[in-house]
Amino acid sequence: MPIIPGILYNTILVSAVTAWATAQILKVVVSLITLRKLNVQLIFSSGGFPSSHSATVSALALGIGKYYGWDSPIFAVSAVFGMIVLYDAAGVRRAAGKQAEVLNRLVERLHPSLHFDQDRLKELIGHTPLEVFGGVSVGIIVGLLI
């Protein structure tokens, strides 16, 4: 089977990519509802509600479990991979975002008149536990529907 049709018939891959896209679009919708502001750039950003990383790995693991069996080695690999991604999103990446916020404030306070060539550090790179849970929920729903 040629590559492109083969990819399109890979329901596990389609499920994971659809979960990612759904989460990214939901970020725009959530922002529109909560902030009353349309920010289409959120489709291409990390951070925010729901976590697209969490949605992607959840749909991936669910699809692998459904297709290959919950006792298969490949499901175990995808589940562990998913747990690492979830931990990273809510732990390591969130901490890095908080550090970026502190560093940005520090630079602004110490040198308010200086204009650095360096852009501000990106602060919204991690997720709260609620954002991760939202992503997992999106991934599970999409995974069950596809």
C-alpha positions in Angstrom: 0.0 0.0 0.0 1.4 3.5 -0.9 2.5 5.7 2.1 -0.2 8.4 2.0 -3.3 6.1 1.8 -1.6 3.9 4.4 -1.2 6.7 6.8 -4.8 7.8 6.3 -6.1 4.3 7.1 -4.0 4.1 10.2 -6.8 4.7 12.7 -4.4 4.9 15.7 -2.4 7.7 14.0 -5.5 9.4 12.8 -6.9 9.2 16.3 -3.8 10.8 17.9 -3.6 13.6 15.4 -7.3 14.3 15.6 -7.0 14.5 19.4 -4.1 16.9 19.1 -6.0 19.1 16.6 -9.2 19.0 18.7 -7.3 20.1 21.8 -5.6 22.9 19.9 -8.9 24.2 18.5 -10.5 23.9 22.0 -7.7 26.3 23.3 -9.1 29.0 21.0 -12.7 28.2 22.0 -11.8 28.3 25.7 -10.0 31.5 25.3 -12.9 33.0 23.4 -15.3 32.0 26.2 -13.2 33.0 29.2 -11.4 36.1 27.9 -14.0 37.1 25.3 -11.1 37.4 22.8 -10.5 35.5 19.6 -6.8 34.4 19.6 -6.3 32.1 16.6 -2.5 31.9 17.4 -3.3 29.5 20.2 -3.8 26.8 17.6 0.0 26.8 17.1 1.0 27.3 20.8 1.9 25.1 23.7 0.4 25.4 27.2 -3.2 26.3 28.0 -6.4 24.3 28.4 -6.6 21.5 27.3 -3.1 20.0 27.0 -2.7 18.8 23.4 0.3 16.7 24.4 -1.9 14.9 26.9 -4.7 14.5 24.4 -2.3 13.1 21.8 -0.6 10.5 24.0 -3.9 9.5 25.6 -5.6 8.8 22.2 -2.4 7.0 21.1 -2.3 4.7 24.1 -6.1 4.1 23.9 -5.9 3.2 20.2 -3.0 0.9 20.7 -4.7 -0.8 23.7 -8.0 -1.3 21.6 -6.2 -2.6 18.5 -3.3 -4.7 20.0 -4.8 -5.6 23.3 -4.4 -4.2 26.8 -1.9 -6.9 27.7 0.4 -6.3 24.6 4.0 -5.0 25.0 3.3 -2.1 22.6 0.4 -0.9 24.8 2.8 -1.0 27.8 5.3 1.1 25.9 2.7 3.6 24.8 1.3 3.8 28.4 4.7 4.5 29.9 5.5 7.0 27.2 2.1 8.7 27.9 2.9 8.8 31.7 6.3 10.5 31.0 4.6 13.1 28.7 1.9 13.8 31.3 4.5 14.1 34.1 6.7 16.4 31.9 3.7 18.6 31.0 2.6 19.2 34.6 6.0 19.0 36.2 9.1 19.9 34.3 7.6 22.1 31.6 5.4 23.9 34.1 8.4 24.6 36.4 10.4 25.9 33.4 7.5 28.3 32.6 7.4 29.6 36.1 11.2 30.2 36.0 10.8 32.0 32.7 8.1 34.3 34.3 10.4 35.1 37.2 13.4 35.8 34.9 11.3 38.0 32.7 10.1 40.1 35.7 13.7 40.2 37.1 15.1 41.6 33.8 12.3 44.2 33.6 12.8 45.4 37.1 16.6 45.5 37.1 16.8 47.1 33.6 13.5 48.9 32.9 15.1 51.4 30.4 17.2 48.8 28.5 15.8 47.2 25.4 17.4 43.8 25.0 17.6 42.2 21.6 16.6 39.0 23.3 12.9 38.2 23.2 11.1 37.6 26.4 11.3 34.0 27.6 8.1 32.0 26.8 6.2 31.5 30.0 3.2 29.4 28.9 4.9 26.1 28.2 3.7 23.8 30.9 0.3 22.8 32.2 -1.7 22.8 35.5 -3.0 19.4 36.5 -6.5 20.5 35.4 -5.2 21.3 31.9 -3.5 17.9 31.7 -6.7 16.2 32.9 -8.6 18.2 30.2 -6.2 16.9 27.6 -6.5 13.3 28.8 -10.3 13.6 28.6 -10.1 14.9 25.0 -7.8 12.1 24.1 -10.0 9.5 25.6 -13.2 10.9 23.9 -11.5 11.2 20.5 -9.9 7.7 20.9 -13.3 6.1 21.7 -15.0 7.9 18.8 -12.4 6.9 16.1 
